[in-house]
Amino acid sequence: MATVASHSQRKQFIYVLKIGILYKIGRSTNPMQRVRGMQLPHMPDALDVYEVADSKAVEKMLHEQFKDQREHGEWFLLSEQDYRLIAGLVEKAKANGPAKVYAIPLRGKP
């Protein structure tokens, strides 16, 4: 008989969603479904997703790292340098293998 994976055994992800000048740093076990469920003013510019062992801890670390750039909730006003720093921070937080799963430009540049 097949068993359903417990919450702790599910893959965990950190996602960074760019829309306009803001970035949302969040966590989910299904980031694409999570993004589709958001009420956004328009299609996101980009989405980076990182598979991690402990998404809660990594999200907390990233929110703390960028607390001075927080606009509201999980939305941050980041520079391009800050944005590029995220991949390195996630890589350091991950124990094994590359952290970046994929980066998708979701709409063309104007």
N, C-alpha and C positions, 0 to 999 in steps of 0.2 A: 504494500500500500504506500503510495507517494505521500510525503508529508509537505506541508507548506512551510517555507523558510520563515523562521522567526524574524522579528523586526531587526534584531541584532545581527542576523546573518545576511540580510539584504544588502545589496551594493549601495553605498552611500556616495553622494556627489556634492561638490561645491559648484555653484554656477555663478558666473559673472555676466550680467545682462547689460548691454549698453543701449540706451535710448536717448538720443539727443546728446546733451552734455553730462548726463547722469549715468551712474553705474549702480546696479543692484547686486549686492553680494548676498547670496542665500544658499540654502542647502535643501536637498530633496533626495528621495530614492528614485524619483522619475522626473528629472529636470524638464524634459520636453513637455510632459503633461502639465507640470507646474507652470511653465511659461504660457502654454496655451490657455490656462485657466485664469491668467492675470487680466485685469481690465487696464489695458494700456492705451494711450492716446493714438498711437500708431505702431506699425510693425517695428520691432527692435532692429537696431543697426547691426548688432553682433551678439553672439552667445558663446562663451567659453565654458566648458564643463570639465571638471577634474574629479576623477574617482579617488576617494580617500577612505581610510579605515575608520576614522572618527569625524564625521562631518560636523558634529556639534562643536567639538574642540577647535577644529580648523576655522569654522565660521567665526567663532568667538575671537580667535587670534586675529583674523583679518579685520573684524569690526574694531577691535582694540587698536590695531596698527593704523587704521585710517579714521579714528574717532574724531580728529580735528577737521576732517573733510565731510563729516556726516551732514547731510541736508535734512533728512527725516527718515525714521525707521531704518530700513536696510539700504537706503539710497545715499550714494556718496558722489561728491563732485571731485573726481580724480583727474590728475594730469596724465598725460601719456606715459610719463616715467612711473607714476604710481601704478597705472594699469599694467605695465610690463613687469613691475616688481611682484605682482600677485603670483605669477607662475613660479617664480623663484621661492617665494614664501611657502607656497603649497608643496613644492618639491621638497623643501627642507622638512616640512611637517609629515611627509609621507615616508614610511620606512623603507619601501622597496619599489623599484621600477619607476618609470616615468609617470608623472602625475597627470599630464595633460591628455585628456581623452580626445577632445575635438574642439575646433573653433569654427564657427559657421557665420559667415557674413549673411545676414538675413535680408538685407536689401542693399541695393547699389548706392554708391556715394552720390550726392547731388551734384 
